[in-house]
Amino acid sequence: MPELPEVETTVAGLRSVLQGALLTRVEARRADLRFPIPVDLRQRLTGATVTGLSRRAKYGLIDTDRGDTLIFHLGMSGRWRIDPAEIGAHDHLLIETGGGRLLSLNDPRRFGSLDLVRSDARESFNPFTRMGPEPLGPHFTAEALGGALKGKATSIKAALLDQRVVAGLGNIYVCEALNMAGIAPTREAGRISRARLVLLVDAIRDVLAAAIAAGGSTLRDYARPDGELGYFSKQWRVYGREGESCVCGTPIRRRVDGGRSTFFCPKCQK
């Protein structure tokens, strides 16, 4: 599933085409993805001008001058395509601009979603009401993380995947950050010292920043809107590297928790 860096990269690619653009055609080519597509999406977006693009956790946000925000989630296999050579069966939303550009939201598995909300009420959008701070934002600190983890007996890996603790983190970047911070993924979340939480917050920020700079990680169907692949997978420290050597020389291990693979170094991470 595309995680925060992939969504950030996607929004940046869309911004280069949509910022300030007049939407001359908006066509939903099916009634639903994971959830029903708003029936008035075409009416409310056609003729509107895009005033801004941003991201919240793993969601992309497209604001218009009509006070509406289109909120998209890429699900397992979704991606935007800019000026596709042809439209296929999995291109479920088409957007044309006054500048002659065409964008399509392509989602073969249809696990993504599209919602349209009033911009001044978007923080009341149901998934957003339960989210913790953005990991790259000013409110994500060791103190805030410690408060969110207080009393939690679950593992730190599971806690960081909880969107109520911190928004937007997924399996790849949690594995990478825990390795960078030297924290075992199985360590009890509520018993991590403040000093180690400082290291963890810094590691999370550094891993996400590096991933965004590399265009994200290409897994299965993900690609940037311009068709380019993300190259952060070339920099993975532990993820997907079971049996390979950590920087310390110890073979990287994999364990499965809750159906998800966790990659870690048994020597570096305590």
C-alpha positions as CSV (number, residue, x, y, z in Angstrom):
1,M,0.0,0.0,0.0
2,P,1.4,3.5,-0.8
3,E,2.4,5.1,2.4
4,L,3.1,8.7,3.4
5,P,6.1,9.3,1.1
6,E,4.3,7.9,-1.9
7,V,1.3,10.1,-1.3
8,E,3.5,13.1,-0.8
9,T,5.3,12.4,-4.0
10,T,1.9,11.9,-5.8
11,V,0.6,15.2,-4.5
12,A,3.7,17.0,-5.7
13,G,3.3,15.5,-9.2
14,L,-0.3,16.5,-9.4
15,R,0.5,20.0,-8.1
16,S,2.6,20.6,-11.2
17,V,-0.4,20.0,-13.4
18,L,-3.4,21.0,-11.3
19,Q,-2.4,24.0,-9.2
20,G,-4.5,27.0,-10.5
21,A,-6.0,24.8,-13.3
22,L,-9.6,25.1,-14.4
23,L,-11.4,21.7,-14.4
24,T,-13.2,21.5,-17.7
25,R,-14.3,17.8,-17.4
26,V,-14.7,15.5,-14.5
27,E,-15.9,12.0,-15.2
28,A,-16.3,9.2,-12.7
29,R,-16.4,6.0,-14.8
30,R,-17.9,3.8,-12.1
31,A,-20.2,4.3,-9.1
32,D,-17.7,3.1,-6.5
33,L,-14.2,2.1,-5.5
34,R,-13.8,0.8,-2.0
35,F,-16.8,3.0,-1.1
36,P,-19.4,4.8,-3.2
37,I,-18.1,7.8,-5.2
38,P,-20.1,11.0,-4.4
39,V,-23.0,11.2,-6.9
40,D,-22.5,15.0,-7.2
41,L,-18.8,14.9,-7.7
42,R,-19.0,15.8,-11.4
43,Q,-21.4,18.7,-10.9
44,R,-19.4,20.2,-8.0
45,L,-16.0,19.9,-9.6
46,T,-16.6,20.7,-13.3
47,G,-15.9,24.4,-13.9
48,A,-14.0,24.8,-10.6
49,T,-10.5,26.0,-10.3
50,V,-7.9,24.2,-8.2
51,T,-6.6,26.4,-5.4
52,G,-4.3,24.0,-3.6
53,L,-3.1,20.5,-3.1
54,S,-1.8,18.9,0.1
55,R,-1.7,15.7,2.1
56,R,-3.1,14.4,5.4
57,A,-1.6,11.1,6.5
58,K,-2.1,8.7,3.5
59,Y,-4.8,10.9,1.9
60,G,-4.3,13.5,-0.9
61,L,-6.3,16.7,-0.8
62,I,-7.3,18.8,-3.8
63,D,-9.0,22.2,-2.9
64,T,-11.1,24.2,-5.3
65,D,-12.4,27.8,-5.4
66,R,-15.9,26.6,-4.7
67,G,-15.0,25.6,-1.2
68,D,-14.8,21.9,-1.9
69,T,-12.0,19.5,-1.2
70,L,-11.6,16.2,-3.2
71,I,-10.0,13.7,-0.9
72,F,-8.4,10.6,-2.4
73,H,-6.8,7.5,-1.0
74,L,-4.7,5.2,-3.3
75,G,-5.6,2.0,-1.5
76,M,-3.5,-1.0,-2.4
77,S,-2.9,-0.4,-6.1
78,G,-4.1,3.1,-7.0
79,R,-2.0,5.8,-8.8
80,W,-2.7,8.9,-10.8
81,R,-1.6,9.1,-14.4
82,I,-0.8,12.3,-16.2
83,D,-1.7,12.5,-19.9
84,P,-2.0,8.7,-20.4
85,A,-1.6,7.5,-23.9
86,E,-4.9,5.6,-23.7
87,I,-7.7,5.1,-21.2
88,G,-8.1,1.6,-19.8
89,A,-10.6,-0.4,-17.8
90,H,-9.0,0.5,-14.5
91,D,-9.0,4.3,-15.1
92,H,-11.9,5.1,-12.8
93,L,-11.8,8.9,-12.7
94,L,-10.9,11.3,-15.5
95,I,-10.0,15.0,-15.1
96,E,-9.4,17.4,-17.9
97,T,-8.0,20.9,-17.5
98,G,-8.4,24.1,-19.4
99,G,-4.8,23.8,-20.3
100,G,-5.4,20.6,-22.2
101,R,-4.0,18.2,-19.6
102,L,-5.7,14.9,-18.8
103,L,-5.3,13.0,-15.5
104,S,-6.7,9.6,-14.6
105,L,-7.0,7.8,-11.3
106,N,-6.1,4.2,-12.0
107,D,-6.9,1.5,-9.5
108,P,-7.0,-2.1,-10.6
109,R,-8.0,-3.5,-7.2
110,R,-10.4,-0.7,-6.4
111,F,-9.3,-0.5,-2.7
112,G,-8.9,3.3,-3.0
113,S,-11.5,5.9,-2.3
114,L,-12.8,9.3,-3.4
115,D,-14.7,11.7,-1.2
116,L,-15.8,15.3,-1.6
117,V,-16.2,17.5,1.5
118,R,-16.5,21.2,2.3
119,S,-13.0,22.6,2.7
120,D,-13.9,24.4,6.0
121,A,-15.1,21.1,7.5
122,R,-12.5,18.7,6.2
123,E,-11.0,18.1,9.7
124,S,-14.4,16.6,10.5
125,F,-13.9,14.1,7.7
126,N,-14.4,10.8,9.6
127,P,-11.0,9.2,9.2
128,F,-9.3,12.5,10.1
129,T,-11.0,12.9,13.5
130,R,-9.2,9.8,14.8
131,M,-5.7,10.6,13.6
132,G,-2.6,11.6,15.6
133,P,-0.1,14.2,14.5
134,E,1.7,14.3,11.2
135,P,5.1,12.8,11.7
136,L,6.8,15.6,9.7
137,G,4.8,18.3,11.5
138,P,5.7,20.4,14.5
139,H,3.4,18.6,16.9
140,F,5.2,15.3,16.5
141,T,7.7,15.4,19.3
142,A,9.2,12.9,21.8
143,E,7.0,14.3,24.5
144,A,3.8,13.9,22.3
145,L,4.8,10.4,21.3
146,G,5.6,9.5,24.9
147,G,2.2,10.7,25.9
148,A,0.4,8.7,23.2
149,L,2.4,5.6,24.2
150,K,1.9,5.9,27.9
151,G,0.5,2.7,29.4
152,K,0.5,0.8,26.1
153,A,1.5,-2.8,26.5
154,T,1.5,-3.5,22.8
155,S,4.7,-3.6,20.8
156,I,6.3,-0.4,19.5
157,K,5.9,-1.7,16.0
158,A,2.1,-2.1,16.4
159,A,1.8,1.2,18.2
160,L,3.5,3.2,15.4
161,L,1.1,1.6,12.9
162,D,-1.9,2.9,14.9
163,Q,-3.0,6.0,13.1
164,R,-4.3,7.4,16.4
165,V,-0.7,7.5,17.7
166,V,0.9,9.1,14.6
167,A,-0.7,9.6,11.2
168,G,0.5,8.2,7.9
169,L,3.1,5.6,9.0
170,G,3.0,2.2,7.3
171,N,4.9,-1.1,7.5
172,I,8.0,-0.2,5.4
173,Y,8.9,3.1,7.1
174,V,8.2,1.8,10.7
175,C,10.6,-1.1,10.1
176,E,13.2,1.3,8.7
177,A,12.8,3.9,11.5
178,L,13.0,1.3,14.3
179,N,16.2,0.0,12.8
180,M,17.7,3.4,12.5
181,A,16.8,4.2,16.1
182,G,18.1,0.8,17.3
183,I,14.8,-0.2,18.9
184,A,13.5,-3.8,18.7
185,P,10.1,-3.9,17.1
186,T,8.8,-6.1,19.9
187,R,9.7,-3.8,22.7
188,E,6.8,-2.7,24.8
189,A,5.6,0.7,23.6
190,G,4.9,2.2,27.0
191,R,8.3,1.3,28.5
192,I,10.6,3.1,26.0
193,S,12.7,5.8,27.6
194,R,12.4,9.5,26.6
195,A,16.0,9.4,25.3
196,R,15.1,6.5,23.0
197,L,11.9,8.3,21.9
198,V,14.0,11.3,20.9
199,L,16.1,9.0,18.7
200,L,12.9,7.4,17.3
201,V,11.2,10.7,16.4
202,D,14.4,11.8,14.6
203,A,14.7,8.5,12.8
204,I,11.0,8.6,11.6
205,R,11.6,12.1,10.3
206,D,14.8,11.2,8.6
207,V,13.5,8.1,6.9
208,L,10.4,9.8,5.6
209,A,12.4,12.8,4.3
210,A,14.8,10.5,2.5
211,A,12.0,8.4,1.0
212,I,10.2,11.6,-0.3
213,A,13.4,12.8,-1.8
214,A,13.8,9.4,-3.6
215,G,10.2,9.5,-4.9
216,G,8.9,6.8,-2.5
217,S,9.3,3.1,-2.7
218,T,8.0,1.2,-5.7
219,L,6.0,-1.9,-4.7
220,R,3.8,-3.7,-7.2
221,D,1.6,-1.2,-8.9
222,Y,2.9,2.1,-7.4
223,A,4.5,4.7,-9.7
224,R,4.6,8.5,-9.6
225,P,2.1,10.4,-11.7
226,D,4.7,11.0,-14.4
227,G,5.2,7.3,-14.7
228,E,8.6,7.3,-13.0
229,L,9.3,4.7,-10.3
230,G,10.2,5.5,-6.7
231,Y,13.8,4.6,-5.8
232,F,13.9,4.5,-2.0
233,S,13.8,0.7,-2.1
234,K,17.4,0.9,-3.1
235,Q,18.1,2.5,0.3
236,W,16.2,0.1,2.5
237,R,18.2,-0.8,5.6
238,V,16.2,-3.9,6.6
239,Y,12.8,-4.0,4.9
240,G,12.6,-6.9,2.4
241,R,16.2,-8.0,3.2
242,E,15.7,-11.2,5.2
243,G,19.0,-13.1,5.4
244,E,21.0,-10.3,4.0
245,S,23.6,-8.5,6.2
246,C,22.8,-5.5,8.3
247,V,25.4,-2.8,8.4
248,C,26.8,-4.5,11.5
249,G,27.2,-7.8,9.6
250,T,24.4,-9.7,11.3
251,P,21.8,-11.4,9.1
252,I,18.5,-9.5,9.0
253,R,15.6,-11.4,10.4
254,R,11.9,-11.5,9.5
255,R,8.9,-12.2,11.8
256,V,5.2,-12.1,11.0
257,D,2.8,-10.3,13.4
258,G,-0.8,-9.8,12.6
259,G,-0.2,-10.9,9.0
260,R,2.5,-8.3,8.4
261,S,6.2,-9.0,8.0
262,T,8.6,-7.2,10.3
263,F,12.3,-6.9,9.3
264,F,14.9,-6.2,11.9
265,C,18.5,-6.7,13.1
266,P,18.7,-8.8,16.3
267,K,22.0,-7.2,17.2
268,C,21.4,-3.5,16.5
269,Q,17.9,-3.4,17.8
270,K,17.3,-3.9,21.5
